[in-house]
């Protein structure tokens, strides 16, 4: 997804660039259950030709950052380069002020690395292609009455779930064992599995098993199953977001010296779990020192976080690398 806008004024373009950063952050949090740090790129990390680059940075489970979306305030340079002008109120041609912004399939990688586990994918319900999979457990071959009751309950359950707007799959393959089905749908990250067998039907219940959050299976009244699924999936979405927020908060180290960060990150590998995370430190903006740090311990400035810098957190502090007066609070870390 990519967008470009042209504006009459600098303020209009800058506001639009900031707005898109916030929109992308909301997308990540509300739909993907993935919290992000909103910030500004350092001049060295800024998009070429842009006057400002806004970014959202997510923390993966291995402690590495992933740039998950950017929004650029382009000033007038691109308008001038491509001769994009507008006629102002006085009839004169003026160069536009521009923005560009976008997210990509990187978000799919971010989604996978944020939530998944050793058993496979874990998908937030809001974006899962299949939100609920029903695995019917066949009745005995000669028990026609049980077969009919199971079929009716299965149809009613499926219809009730779909009536609530849920995306439902019935896995009625008779050539695959139930255990293999459970494993397959768990690996694919389906948020909720419902098991329904003759004994369940006789008792007026079905069995819920969520992909995470709740370890135990739950016996749910069939008449209440659709409503319970909606509420349970909402809870599961919230659980994933809260777990990711805890990882993000716990994965940012404050007050580290440069030597401490260097020792932690120099040998940090992408496949190591858990990783060492991110470091929020006072920093004097200096491209040469930024390059030195990248060479010495492979860390880069992910961003100058908006919240702490707007709050003046860097004031009165010394740069953790040069010892000079800090200009920003910078978020350093290894990144994909």
VENQUILIN-V724545 format. One record per pair of residues at least 24 apart in sequence whose C-alpha atoms are under 7 Angstrom apart, sorted by the first residue. I is the first residue (numbers start at 1). GAP is how many residues later the second one is. Records with the same first field share a line. If there is no record, write none. Layout:
BEGIN
I->GAP, GAP
END
This chain:
BEGIN
1->101, 102, 103
2->99, 100, 101
3->97, 98, 99
4->95, 96, 97
5->93, 94, 95
6->90, 91, 92, 93
7->89, 90, 91
8->88, 89
9->88
10->65, 87
13->60, 84, 85, 86
14->59
17->54, 55, 56, 82
18->36
20->51
21->33, 34, 35, 49, 50
24->45
25->31
31->95, 96
32->79, 92, 95
33->91, 204, 207, 208
34->80, 207, 210
35->209, 210
37->268
38->267, 268
39->264, 265, 266, 267
40->263, 264, 265, 266
41->261, 262, 263
42->261, 262
44->243
49->25
50->24, 25
51->24
59->189
60->53, 54
61->52, 53, 213
62->208, 209, 210, 211, 212, 213
63->188, 211, 212, 213, 214
64->211, 213, 269, 270, 271, 272
65->268, 269, 270, 271
66->269, 270
68->35, 38, 39
69->33, 34
70->31, 32, 33
71->29, 30, 31
72->27, 28, 29
73->25, 26, 27
74->24, 25
119->68
120->66, 67, 68, 69
121->66, 67, 68
122->67, 89
123->66, 67, 68
124->67, 113
125->66, 108, 112
128->62
129->38
130->37, 38, 39, 60
131->35, 36, 37, 59, 60, 61
132->35, 36, 37, 58, 59, 60, 61
133->35, 36, 37, 38, 59, 60, 61
134->35, 36, 37, 59, 60, 61
135->35, 36, 37, 59, 60, 61
136->36, 59, 60, 61
137->59, 60
138->59
139->59
146->52
150->47, 48, 51
153->48
160->66
161->65
164->62
186->25
213->26
251->26, 27
252->25, 26, 27, 28
253->25, 26, 27
254->25, 26, 27
255->26
256->25
257->63
258->62, 63
262->35
265->32
266->31, 32
277->56
278->53, 54, 55
279->52, 53, 54
280->49, 50, 51, 52
281->39, 48, 49, 50
282->32, 35, 36, 37, 38, 44, 46, 47, 48
283->36, 37, 43, 44, 45, 46, 47
284->35, 40, 41, 42, 43, 44
285->42
298->36
299->33, 34, 35
300->32, 33, 34
301->29, 30, 31, 32
302->29, 30, 31
303->27, 28
304->24, 25, 26, 27
305->25, 26
END
